[in-house]
Amino acid sequence: MKHRIIALLLVLCLCVGMAPTVFAAATLESSIDVTALQNHGLAIIRKLEANDRYDSVINTSSCVGMGIGGWIGSAACQLLKWIISANPSYSRQILGDELYYEVASTPITDSVSKMPPWNCYWKTRKFSSSEIAAAKALLSSSVGRQQQEALLRYYVLNEAQTGWTKYGIRSEAALLYYCTVQHHGGEGNAKKLVEEVRATLGLSSSDTISSLQLFHNALLTRAAQSSSSVCYSNKAYQTKVYNYIVNVLGLPDGPAVGGGAPVIPFKDMPASSHWAYDAINWAYFHDPQITCGTSATTFSPDQTVTRGEALTFLWIAAGKPAPKTKTNPFRDVSSSNYFYQPVLWAVENGITCGTSADRFSPSDTVTRGQLLTFLWNYVGRITPGSSTNPYQDVPSDKYFCKPVLWAYHGGILVGNEGYSGNLVPGAGCSRAYVVTYLYNLFVLTAP
């Protein structure tokens, strides 16, 4: 273990020493809070990868993939090597002699400075059902979870070093963005893409990249214009990354000495592992702010939301579009109400028609069925991705059936609603659920 740590430190030192002379002499470590950078990079990959599971093991079309980082092929082998190196006897016991010795003896011929390595036999290796079970057990163990996070932290720092020294990327937000570009496209594609981004921005060899927004906009511009071999197939993913960095992590769009996201003031904020944590951060730091909480120090995640509040949250998340009409069909909505413009906008765009011809019932608690219908109407009544209905209490003749199926198959639902195969569509929606549905719609599933 000691030798491995020393080797990694030497590699990182070498990476710093390769900084081009055209860029400023300041080092990444002296300009960026490295711990915050690693924590944020880990959060991005964990939250936005398709499989946020420590014990994920799947056979792809070409090879095996595993872990919270989505390590594939040779990188999956490298991950298992990291775990084995931390606890050889336990790893051997869980994997069995045959798989253990295969992993331990498989050479990784790429330099360790190029994470993840790809060119070994494992780029075509697939697992049997018994090997999948053994790998799952090791990955989900205490040492397996710790080493997965350690590998991702190392990966984030190593790629940030590359972005800093080779490509002149000079802010934590832009470095995190670059890390995800490299994670999905590989180092070769990342190099070509950054070169094209620099050309699109008109940067000279001595200019640095500090603006995340310009970086992202230039990438999308090249994606729309380019016919080259550079991999742009993940531009939708990169939009999610951009939204996550800005709206959830709250990182500034420019050089950040010391790094770190602004501190949220809520004393009742759930733990970072809670399903609503990222959504509450996003709602609080969103520009314009979706909610400032129920007081200066409380968010009240379990407090139910009224119909007026729910539409206002949606309206703000949509950018506070001004309604074109002044016609108000509801006698229980007046121009002095905070929800006046959101309601007019919602009626104008077919998001709601109220609880009757002349009533909106703004003070009534919004139910799950109603809120999901609001969201479904907002996106244009998209046909659900599948007709499969997992809920016993969502019959096909109810107005909320299609909205629920759209939300279920489209990744809007949290996954812990209801119980025993029920959604409970008539239950009141809490503040935690409302902001999470909006976060899933506007950030995680946004194009």
MOCOR-V174962 format. One record per run of one state. SS is the DSSP state (~ for helix, > for strand, _ for the rest). FROM is the first residue (numbers start at 1). LEN is the number of residues. Records with the same first field share a line. If there is no record, write none. Layout:
SS->FROM-LEN / FROM-LEN
This chain:
_->1-1 / 18-10 / 32-2 / 49-8 / 60-4 / 67-4 / 73-1 / 87-1 / 96-1 / 106-15 / 125-4 / 140-2 / 168-1 / 170-2 / 202-7 / 210-2 / 226-9 / 249-28 / 286-18 / 305-1 / 318-22 / 349-16 / 366-1 / 379-22 / 410-18 / 429-1 / 445-3
~->2-16 / 28-4 / 34-15 / 74-13 / 88-8 / 97-9 / 121-4 / 129-11 / 142-26 / 172-30 / 212-14 / 235-14 / 277-9 / 307-11 / 340-9 / 368-11 / 401-9 / 431-14
>->57-3 / 64-3 / 71-2 / 169-1 / 209-1 / 304-1 / 306-1 / 365-1 / 367-1 / 428-1 / 430-1
